[in-house]
Amino acid sequence: MNWIALLSSASGAAGSTAEGSKGGGWQMILLMAVMIGVMYLTMIRPQKKRQKEEQAMRDNLQIGDEITTIGGIMGRVVTVKEDSLILETGADRTKLRITRSAVGVNNTQQEKLQEEREAAKKAQAEAQAAKLEASGKQRKKSKKNKEDEE
């Protein structure tokens, strides 16, 4: 797609005579539709995806999960109800009742994800080291074969 030609024809249609403006109206509408589409793809769609992920996280809260609220209060979930949670915070075990929408981060889930990422990195590093080691052995064998031939 030639965006420069499309923009220049759309701007040229606005300043041209009556003959040129006959075909320029649909180009302006097309340009506006493309701009709205780009805005949807860059702003609205990612926000909806993020909201779905947050809602799934809030729906999957279990007793014993360590969470942080959007206000910064950290605690452990003691009771889970339909639309609220009871948190236990601090050493004195103060209990707070909050709504599910006040949950910002599930720390337990974040720790599990972090451990999985670290395990994946470690496995990848081991596989790469094994690959390098295997290629090093092949090089030594090829050097020995060349020396034997000479």
C-alpha positions in Angstrom: 0.0 0.0 0.0 1.3 3.4 -0.9 0.4 5.6 2.1 2.1 8.7 0.7 0.1 8.6 -2.5 -3.1 8.0 -0.5 -2.4 10.9 1.8 -1.4 13.3 -1.0 -4.5 12.4 -3.0 -6.7 12.9 0.0 -5.2 16.3 0.8 -5.2 17.2 -2.9 -8.9 16.4 -3.2 -9.7 18.9 -0.5 -8.0 21.8 -2.3 -8.8 20.9 -5.9 -11.6 22.0 -8.2 -15.1 20.5 -8.3 -13.9 17.9 -10.9 -11.3 16.5 -8.5 -13.5 16.5 -5.5 -15.9 14.0 -7.0 -13.6 11.1 -6.4 -11.9 12.5 -3.3 -14.8 11.9 -0.9 -14.4 8.2 -0.7 -10.6 8.5 -0.2 -11.2 10.7 2.8 -13.6 8.2 4.2 -11.2 5.3 3.6 -8.4 7.3 5.3 -10.6 7.9 8.3 -11.6 4.2 8.5 -7.9 3.2 8.3 -7.0 5.6 11.1 -9.8 4.2 13.3 -8.7 0.7 12.6 -5.1 1.5 13.6 -6.3 3.2 16.8 -8.4 0.1 17.6 -5.5 -2.3 17.0 -3.0 -0.2 19.0 -5.1 1.1 21.9 -8.4 -0.6 22.5 -7.6 -4.2 21.7 -4.6 -4.5 24.0 -6.6 -2.9 26.8 -9.4 -5.4 26.5 -6.9 -8.3 26.5 -5.3 -6.9 29.7 -8.7 -6.6 31.3 -9.6 -10.2 30.5 -6.3 -11.4 32.0 -6.9 -9.4 35.2 -10.4 -10.8 35.5 -9.2 -14.3 35.0 -6.6 -13.8 37.7 -9.2 -12.5 40.1 -11.6 -15.3 39.3 -8.8 -17.9 40.0 -7.9 -16.7 43.5 -7.7 -19.4 46.1 -7.3 -19.6 49.8 -3.6 -19.2 50.7 -2.6 -17.0 47.8 -0.4 -14.0 48.6 -1.9 -10.9 46.9 -1.2 -7.2 46.7 -4.2 -4.9 46.4 -4.3 -1.9 44.1 -3.8 0.2 47.2 -0.6 -1.6 48.1 -1.8 -3.8 50.9 -0.1 -7.2 51.0 -1.8 -10.2 52.6 -2.8 -13.8 52.4 -6.3 -14.8 51.2 -8.2 -16.5 54.1 -11.7 -16.6 52.8 -13.0 -16.4 49.2 -16.6 -15.4 48.6 -18.5 -14.6 45.4 -17.5 -10.9 45.2 -15.2 -10.4 48.2 -12.2 -11.7 49.9 -10.9 -11.7 53.5 -7.2 -11.0 53.8 -4.9 -11.6 56.7 -2.1 -9.1 56.9 1.0 -8.6 59.0 2.4 -10.4 62.0 -0.7 -9.5 64.2 -2.9 -11.2 61.6 -5.3 -8.3 61.0 -8.2 -9.3 58.8 -9.5 -7.1 56.0 -12.5 -7.6 53.8 -12.0 -6.4 50.2 -13.8 -6.7 46.9 -12.3 -8.9 44.1 -11.8 -5.8 42.0 -9.4 -4.4 44.5 -6.9 -7.2 43.9 -3.9 -5.9 41.9 -1.4 -8.7 41.7 -1.5 -12.4 42.7 2.1 -12.7 44.1 1.8 -16.5 44.4 1.0 -16.8 40.7 3.8 -14.3 39.8 6.3 -16.4 41.8 5.2 -19.6 40.0 5.6 -17.8 36.6 9.0 -16.5 37.6 10.2 -20.0 38.6 8.9 -21.5 35.3 10.8 -18.8 33.4 14.0 -19.5 35.3 13.6 -23.2 34.7 13.1 -22.7 31.0 16.2 -20.4 30.8 18.2 -23.0 32.7 17.1 -25.8 30.4 17.8 -23.7 27.3 21.3 -22.9 28.6 22.0 -26.6 29.3 20.7 -27.5 25.8 22.9 -24.9 24.2 25.9 -26.0 26.3 25.3 -29.6 25.2 25.1 -28.6 21.6 28.3 -26.6 21.8 30.0 -29.6 23.5 28.8 -32.0 20.8 30.0 -29.6 18.1 33.4 -29.4 19.9 33.7 -33.2 19.9 32.9 -33.4 16.2 35.6 -30.8 15.5 38.2 -32.9 17.4 37.2 -36.0 15.5 37.5 -34.2 12.2 40.9 -32.9 13.2 42.1 -36.4 14.1 40.8 -37.8 10.8 42.7 -35.1 8.9 45.9 -35.9 10.8 45.5 -39.6 10.2 45.0 -39.1 6.5 48.3 -37.0 6.3 
